[in-house]
Structures are given as C-alpha cells and as structure tokens.
Amino acid sequence: MDEAKLISVLSGEGINLPEDFFPKLKVYAELLSEWNEKMNLTAITDPETVYEKHFLDCLLLLKNRDLNNKEICDLGSGAGFPGMLLALAVPSAKITLVDATKKKFLFLEEVQKTLQIPNVEFHIGRAEEMKEFRDHFDILTCRGFAALRIFLEVAAPITKRKGLIIAMKGAKAEEELLEAEKAIKKLRLDYVGADRFVLPECQQTRVELTFRKTGPTDRKYPRPWKDILERPL
Ligand code: SAH
C-alpha cells in the first residue's frame, strides 16, 4: 500500500489527520527500515507492507473514536504500534508507551526527536508492575502484546473507572474472547463490542475488541507475571 492509497482509505473511513501527518509518517517508515537493519524491531520491513499492516492497521483505531485530550497507555508498544502513531495523529492526547525491552526505546526516542512528538512519554518496565499508575488512564491499547485474558489482567488495574480497554487482534479474536469470559467478570469489565476490518491489499482480518471498566479492580490483580501466565484468569 502506498501513501496515496493509505490517505484514500483513511479518508473513506472518516479519519482526519493533522496536516503534517503524512510527511512525518514517511520519515517514520524510513527510520523503521534503517533501524531494523541494526536491531530486530519488526518482522515487517518493506515499505508497502509497513503502510498497510502497521500504519493503516493502527490508524483504524481512530475510526468512530474521539481520542482528543485522552490519557492513553499502549502496553508492549515495541516499535511504537499503535501508541506512537496515536500520538502523531492526536496531538491533544497524551500517550504513554510501555515496553519491558529497553533497547526498543532507543528507536522510539529517535522517532520522537526526529518527528518532534511532544505528547508521548516512555515507561521502560513491565506492564504488570505499574503500581504508580493504578486507576490512571482513560484508554488502554495493545497489539501483539499477549493473549486477551492476560492483557486484560494487566490493563484493568491501571485503567480509570469507565475507561476503555482496546485489544487489537486478528481473525481469532472471538476465540480469545470466549477464553477471556471469566477474566472479564473477575476484572469487572463490560464487553463493549468488536470492530472488524479487512486490510484491503493483504486481505487479512483485523478485529478491535473494546471493554469498559465498570468498577474498581480487586487489589490482588495484577498478579506476578509467572502466575498470570501459568494460571490465567
Ligand atoms: N505492539 C507492537 C509490538 C508487539 S511485540 C506491535 O504491534 O508491533 C510485544 C511487545 O511487548 C514486545 O516489544 C515486548 O518487549 C513487550 N512485552 C511483552 N511482555 C511485556 C510485559 N509484561 N511488560 C511490558 N512489555 C512487554
């Protein structure tokens, strides 16, 4: 997918972006391919695929959602997907990118500096150890971070009451949703719904699952990572 096609798909979906957005996106793609030669950032490297599978996929989060002035946290952000793109797309939002791998932030810092993205903050550390952020964020996002019920256990405690949790998934989203049924109850979440999209060129299905936090999360969550993995809710 080239830039022109991305612009036309996004405008067809009613997604409006700042004026300087697409030139900055181009630089982002260049930095990604440059840095990928030095460190393993993403398996997707050719620019056409980056535009579709990274950029379009992440920007679809903006469809029918108003993220203006929201405080957003992206867990396991990796090379900045979707968090860094949301920061670039919604200058009034404040985005915290979380990742346990320190070296990824060398790349993210370079992107932030080069593209001048003031509304992004970095948190190097484990998602399940963010005690200081309890009940803090309006919106939690993740893509490729963990199975749904695992993501929900670490996301719910740091989400504000009535805040949203959005998991970006593939075609098997519904299976994960069934598996997460108990977790959703225990964590006092409401399932809001699924937004499906087929990426136009590769024809892969993408599903965004959205949840709302309805009440305080029990203090026993999140458990240590080992327990979360060995005995998922
Ligand atoms: N969201 C990106 C990266 C997905 S890879 C994308 O869609 O391209 C998953 C990322 O989650 C990795 O960068 C890994 O370092 C991070 N990660 C995995 N478990 C984590 C944890 N418990 N806390 C914080 N980061 C974690």
Boltz pocket constraint, residues with backbone or C-beta under 6 A from the ligand:
constraints:
  - pocket:
      binder: B
      contacts: [[A, 41], [A, 42], [A, 75], [A, 76], [A, 77], [A, 78], [A, 79], [A, 80], [A, 81], [A, 82], [A, 98], [A, 99], [A, 100], [A, 101], [A, 104], [A, 125], [A, 126], [A, 127], [A, 128], [A, 142], [A, 143], [A, 144], [A, 145], [A, 225]]
      max_distance: 6.0
